[in-house]
Amino acid sequence: MNIHEYQGKEILKSFGVKIQEGIVANTPAEAVAAAKKLQEDTGTDWVVIKAQIHAGGRGKGGGVKLAKNLEEVEQRATDIIGMQLITPQTGAEGKKVSKVLVAQDVYYPGANEPKEYYMGVLLDRTKQQNVIMYTTEGGMDIEEVAETHPEKIHKEWIDPAIGLQGFQMRKIAFNLGLSGVAFKEMCKFVKSLYAAYIGSDADMFEINPVLKSSDDQIIAVDAKVNIDDNALYRHKDYAAMRDESEEDPTEVEAKKHNLNYVKLDGNVGCMVNGAGLAMATMDIIKLSGGDPANFLDVGGSANAETVEAGFRLILKDPNVKAILINIFGGIVRCDRVAQGVVDAYKALGTIPVPVIVRLQGTNATEAKELMDKSGLEVTSVILLKEAAEAVEKAVS
């Protein structure tokens, strides 16, 4: 589950990470009030107006603006709220901005020159360990740094059974070229950041930039956070942070029906039980000359209602030219799925694309009998080869 910058910073702060303080606002008037509050609480003269969407590169798209007075705060917020923000991570369609973060200015003058770094924490599946990635090249796209200066990206692997060690924190601070107060502050920052990553059951924490301020404080100026969906039952407060307006509407609807759905760019919708069979089915579609339009796993508890919901999700995609249902009856009974297909036809009135059905396993005979007696225009197959041939015919 992705969350907004301001929400990620709330989590970081709860674990002791120093952050760029800010207040979220939904209207220009709220932004002005937030700026006044920040000036009172932090003493900041200027503020930064930051669009809140689930995408990086907001500054390049005009979604991050500096405001030097309250008049500029209102103008910047008016310009950003409601805009269709296009960044390298949103695609050409962009995302509509519904709220902004009014944040304090942390680039204040002082004895030292401010410096930006990049730091991210995630799981390295190949090593089965967590890894902290960091570089002195902060404030830039990490992908660009990796391509042009890969030698500047450092990695520190952490055995989850042992945890982050003191020498690793010091190594990170040393590799970033820090000393004195900044060195000690960076060690504290890394310790708290890793604690936040573990404590929140996150898939990823990405801070870009991490700022060494002019008075040697280490501050998280941004926060891109992804929480593991499977751990949300342990974090009801984090689950409440979900912003469904930032997610694909079809995927949101799928979650309501306990379906695992991911939209793809192809022309053949597929409905399968089990992730492994789903991957194999998408391979079959590809080999037959089509392209998968979605990943849809109805799971082991599929029934008529979930199958009908799956049909509705697939048919919302105008690119779909055919639907392949491939169910292996283990826990799920094939006749239940067949009944779902029949019910879906009745509920939807008509299904405007060819439907290929392969039901094998528990109650497969009863399922075939049910389909045969239904009178529906469904192509029933037994072998995967037959499914592939039917898909090829449907999309050609």
Solvent accessible surface area in square Angstrom, and as a share of the most:
residue,aa,sasa,rsa
1,M,18,0.08
2,N,68,0.35
3,I,9,0.05
4,H,2,0.01
5,E,9,0.04
6,Y,38,0.14
7,Q,16,0.07
8,G,0,0.00
9,K,5,0.02
10,E,93,0.41
11,I,3,0.01
12,L,0,0.00
13,K,106,0.45
14,S,85,0.55
15,F,68,0.28
16,G,54,0.52
17,V,5,0.03
18,K,92,0.39
19,I,21,0.10
20,Q,3,0.01
21,E,53,0.24
22,G,29,0.28
23,I,60,0.31
24,V,52,0.30
25,A,0,0.00
26,N,74,0.38
27,T,57,0.33
28,P,39,0.24
29,A,75,0.58
30,E,78,0.35
31,A,0,0.00
32,V,27,0.16
33,A,60,0.46
34,A,5,0.04
35,A,0,0.00
36,K,97,0.41
37,K,100,0.43
38,L,7,0.03
39,Q,60,0.27
40,E,137,0.62
41,D,89,0.46
42,T,53,0.31
43,G,55,0.53
44,T,13,0.07
45,D,113,0.58
46,W,102,0.36
47,V,1,0.01
48,V,22,0.12
49,I,0,0.00
50,K,11,0.05
51,A,0,0.00
52,Q,1,0.01
53,I,8,0.04
54,H,29,0.13
55,A,11,0.09
56,G,17,0.16
57,G,28,0.27
58,R,19,0.07
59,G,45,0.43
60,K,141,0.60
61,G,27,0.26
62,G,22,0.21
63,G,0,0.00
64,V,48,0.28
65,K,87,0.37
66,L,70,0.35
67,A,1,0.01
68,K,105,0.44
69,N,66,0.34
70,L,52,0.26
71,E,126,0.57
72,E,46,0.21
73,V,2,0.01
74,E,93,0.42
75,Q,94,0.42
76,R,66,0.24
77,A,0,0.00
78,T,73,0.43
79,D,78,0.40
80,I,2,0.01
81,I,37,0.19
82,G,41,0.39
83,M,53,0.24
84,Q,98,0.44
85,L,0,0.00
86,I,93,0.47
87,T,7,0.04
88,P,101,0.63
89,Q,98,0.44
90,T,11,0.06
91,G,38,0.36
92,A,94,0.73
93,E,123,0.55
94,G,6,0.06
95,K,53,0.23
96,K,132,0.56
97,V,1,0.00
98,S,60,0.39
99,K,33,0.14
100,V,0,0.00
101,L,4,0.02
102,V,0,0.00
103,A,0,0.00
104,Q,27,0.12
105,D,26,0.14
106,V,2,0.01
107,Y,91,0.34
108,Y,73,0.28
109,P,130,0.82
110,G,52,0.50
111,A,102,0.79
112,N,65,0.33
113,E,143,0.64
114,P,42,0.26
115,K,80,0.34
116,E,52,0.23
117,Y,5,0.02
118,Y,11,0.04
119,M,0,0.00
120,G,1,0.01
121,V,0,0.00
122,L,57,0.28
123,L,71,0.35
124,D,29,0.15
125,R,189,0.69
126,T,126,0.73
127,K,107,0.45
128,Q,144,0.64
129,Q,51,0.23
130,N,11,0.05
131,V,6,0.03
132,I,0,0.00
133,M,37,0.16
134,Y,1,0.00
135,T,0,0.00
136,T,35,0.20
137,E,43,0.19
138,G,11,0.11
139,G,46,0.44
140,M,75,0.34
141,D,49,0.25
142,I,24,0.12
143,E,116,0.52
144,E,80,0.36
145,V,1,0.01
146,A,47,0.36
147,E,145,0.65
148,T,78,0.45
149,H,80,0.36
150,P,81,0.51
151,E,120,0.54
152,K,70,0.30
153,I,28,0.14
154,H,59,0.26
155,K,95,0.40
156,E,12,0.05
157,W,83,0.29
158,I,0,0.00
159,D,52,0.27
160,P,79,0.50
161,A,96,0.74
162,I,121,0.61
163,G,21,0.20
164,L,26,0.13
165,Q,67,0.30
166,G,30,0.29
167,F,123,0.51
168,Q,14,0.06
169,M,25,0.11
170,R,126,0.46
171,K,96,0.40
172,I,0,0.00
173,A,0,0.00
174,F,148,0.62
175,N,46,0.23
176,L,7,0.04
177,G,67,0.65
178,L,15,0.07
179,S,87,0.56
180,G,51,0.49
181,V,85,0.49
182,A,4,0.03
183,F,47,0.19
184,K,136,0.58
185,E,24,0.11
186,M,0,0.00
187,C,20,0.12
188,K,125,0.53
189,F,7,0.03
190,V,0,0.00
191,K,122,0.52
192,S,21,0.13
193,L,1,0.00
194,Y,15,0.06
195,A,43,0.34
196,A,0,0.00
197,Y,11,0.04
198,I,83,0.42
199,G,33,0.31
200,S,0,0.00
201,D,34,0.18
202,A,11,0.09
203,D,65,0.34
204,M,49,0.22
205,F,0,0.00
206,E,34,0.15
207,I,0,0.00
208,N,37,0.19
209,P,18,0.11
210,V,0,0.00
211,L,0,0.00
212,K,25,0.11
213,S,0,0.00
214,S,1,0.00
215,D,74,0.38
216,D,27,0.14
217,Q,49,0.22
218,I,2,0.01
219,I,15,0.07
220,A,0,0.00
221,V,11,0.06
222,D,30,0.15
223,A,3,0.02
224,K,72,0.31
225,V,2,0.01
226,N,37,0.19
227,I,0,0.00
228,D,44,0.23
229,D,66,0.34
230,N,124,0.64
231,A,6,0.04
232,L,20,0.10
233,Y,140,0.53
234,R,140,0.51
235,H,27,0.12
236,K,145,0.62
237,D,94,0.49
238,Y,21,0.08
239,A,36,0.28
240,A,88,0.68
241,M,30,0.13
242,R,61,0.22
243,D,24,0.12
244,E,83,0.37
245,S,95,0.62
246,E,22,0.10
247,E,38,0.17
248,D,49,0.25
249,P,106,0.67
250,T,20,0.12
251,E,46,0.20
252,V,16,0.09
253,E,42,0.19
254,A,1,0.01
255,K,86,0.37
256,K,145,0.61
257,H,77,0.34
258,N,134,0.69
259,L,6,0.03
260,N,89,0.45
261,Y,14,0.05
262,V,73,0.42
263,K,76,0.32
264,L,61,0.30
265,D,137,0.71
266,G,8,0.07
267,N,34,0.17
268,V,0,0.00
269,G,0,0.00
270,C,1,0.00
271,M,0,0.00
272,V,0,0.00
273,N,21,0.11
274,G,30,0.29
275,A,58,0.45
276,G,57,0.55
277,L,44,0.22
278,A,1,0.01
279,M,108,0.48
280,A,42,0.33
281,T,1,0.00
282,M,22,0.10
283,D,85,0.44
284,I,32,0.16
285,I,0,0.00
286,K,123,0.52
287,L,150,0.74
288,S,10,0.06
289,G,62,0.59
290,G,2,0.02
291,D,55,0.29
292,P,19,0.12
293,A,1,0.01
294,N,2,0.01
295,F,35,0.15
296,L,0,0.00
297,D,13,0.07
298,V,5,0.03
299,G,22,0.21
300,G,34,0.33
301,S,90,0.58
302,A,1,0.00
303,N,50,0.26
304,A,18,0.14
305,E,121,0.54
306,T,25,0.15
307,V,0,0.00
308,E,39,0.17
309,A,7,0.05
310,G,0,0.00
311,F,0,0.00
312,R,93,0.34
313,L,1,0.00
314,I,1,0.01
315,L,48,0.24
316,K,116,0.49
317,D,9,0.05
318,P,126,0.79
319,N,81,0.42
320,V,12,0.07
321,K,112,0.47
322,A,0,0.00
323,I,0,0.00
324,L,1,0.00
325,I,0,0.00
326,N,1,0.00
327,I,0,0.00
328,F,118,0.49
329,G,3,0.03
330,G,44,0.42
331,I,157,0.80
332,V,4,0.03
333,R,93,0.34
334,C,0,0.00
335,D,22,0.11
336,R,110,0.40
337,V,0,0.00
338,A,0,0.00
339,Q,66,0.29
340,G,0,0.00
341,V,0,0.00
342,V,10,0.05
343,D,41,0.21
344,A,0,0.00
345,Y,27,0.10
346,K,151,0.64
347,A,54,0.42
348,L,49,0.24
349,G,63,0.60
350,T,95,0.55
351,I,14,0.07
352,P,107,0.67
353,V,24,0.14
354,P,66,0.42
355,V,2,0.01
356,I,2,0.01
357,V,3,0.02
358,R,37,0.14
359,L,17,0.08
360,Q,49,0.22
361,G,36,0.35
362,T,55,0.32
363,N,48,0.25
364,A,22,0.17
365,T,107,0.62
366,E,88,0.39
367,A,0,0.00
368,K,98,0.42
369,E,86,0.38
370,L,49,0.25
371,M,15,0.07
372,D,89,0.46
373,K,155,0.66
374,S,37,0.24
375,G,70,0.67
376,L,45,0.22
377,E,161,0.72
378,V,30,0.17
379,T,67,0.39
380,S,59,0.38
381,V,16,0.09
382,I,92,0.47
383,L,103,0.51
384,L,58,0.29
385,K,142,0.60
386,E,68,0.30
387,A,0,0.00
388,A,18,0.14
389,E,92,0.41
390,A,16,0.13
391,V,0,0.00
392,E,92,0.41
393,K,166,0.70
394,A,28,0.22
395,V,25,0.15
396,S,120,0.78
